[in-house]
Amino acid sequence: MNAPKTPDKPAPDTTARKAWVPKTPVDVVLEQIGKQEKRVAGLQKELDTEKVLLGKLQKAKAALEA
């Protein structure tokens, strides 16, 4: 049987990684607020699109009932 080959170790990066800086509770909350604002903006845009579609369908309904 052949012995399994050991995977080659990746070459170490020549560029150093940035040091991890823990976030303060204030930073975490501000980040969450920013994410929520983006989410609400996206949902608002989607709602506006759906309202336009609803308006078109209501106009079609009124024309069919007339």
C-alpha positions as CSV (number, residue, x, y, z in Angstrom):
1,M,0.0,0.0,0.0
2,N,1.1,3.5,-0.6
3,A,1.5,5.8,2.3
4,P,-0.9,8.8,2.2
5,K,0.8,12.0,1.1
6,T,0.8,14.8,3.6
7,P,-0.6,18.0,2.2
8,D,1.9,20.7,1.5
9,K,1.8,23.5,4.1
10,P,0.8,26.8,2.5
11,A,3.5,29.3,2.3
12,P,3.3,31.9,5.0
13,D,2.0,35.3,3.9
14,T,4.6,37.9,3.4
15,T,2.0,40.6,4.3
16,A,1.0,40.7,7.9
17,R,-2.6,40.6,8.8
18,K,-4.2,43.5,10.6
19,A,-4.5,43.0,14.3
20,W,-8.0,42.2,15.6
21,V,-9.4,45.2,17.4
22,P,-12.4,44.3,19.6
23,K,-15.5,46.5,19.0
24,T,-16.9,48.5,21.8
25,P,-20.6,48.0,22.6
26,V,-21.3,51.4,21.1
27,D,-19.7,50.4,17.8
28,V,-21.7,47.1,17.8
29,V,-25.0,49.0,18.3
30,L,-24.1,51.6,15.7
31,E,-23.2,48.9,13.2
32,Q,-26.6,47.2,13.9
33,I,-28.4,50.5,13.4
34,G,-26.7,51.0,10.0
35,K,-27.6,47.5,8.9
36,Q,-31.2,47.9,10.0
37,E,-31.4,51.3,8.2
38,K,-30.2,49.6,5.0
39,R,-32.7,46.8,5.4
40,V,-35.6,49.1,6.0
41,A,-34.6,51.2,2.9
42,G,-34.6,48.1,0.8
43,L,-37.9,46.9,2.1
44,Q,-39.4,50.4,1.6
45,K,-38.3,50.3,-2.1
46,E,-39.9,46.9,-2.5
47,L,-43.1,48.1,-0.8
48,D,-43.2,51.1,-3.2
49,T,-42.9,48.7,-6.2
50,E,-45.7,46.5,-4.8
51,K,-47.9,49.6,-4.3
52,V,-47.5,50.6,-7.9
53,L,-48.4,47.1,-9.0
54,L,-51.4,47.1,-6.8
55,G,-52.6,50.4,-8.2
56,K,-52.3,49.0,-11.7
57,L,-54.3,45.9,-10.8
58,Q,-57.0,48.0,-9.1
59,K,-57.4,50.1,-12.2
60,A,-57.7,46.9,-14.3
61,K,-60.3,45.7,-11.8
62,A,-62.3,48.9,-12.1
63,A,-62.2,48.7,-15.9
64,L,-63.4,45.1,-15.8
65,E,-66.3,45.9,-13.4
66,A,-67.5,48.9,-15.5
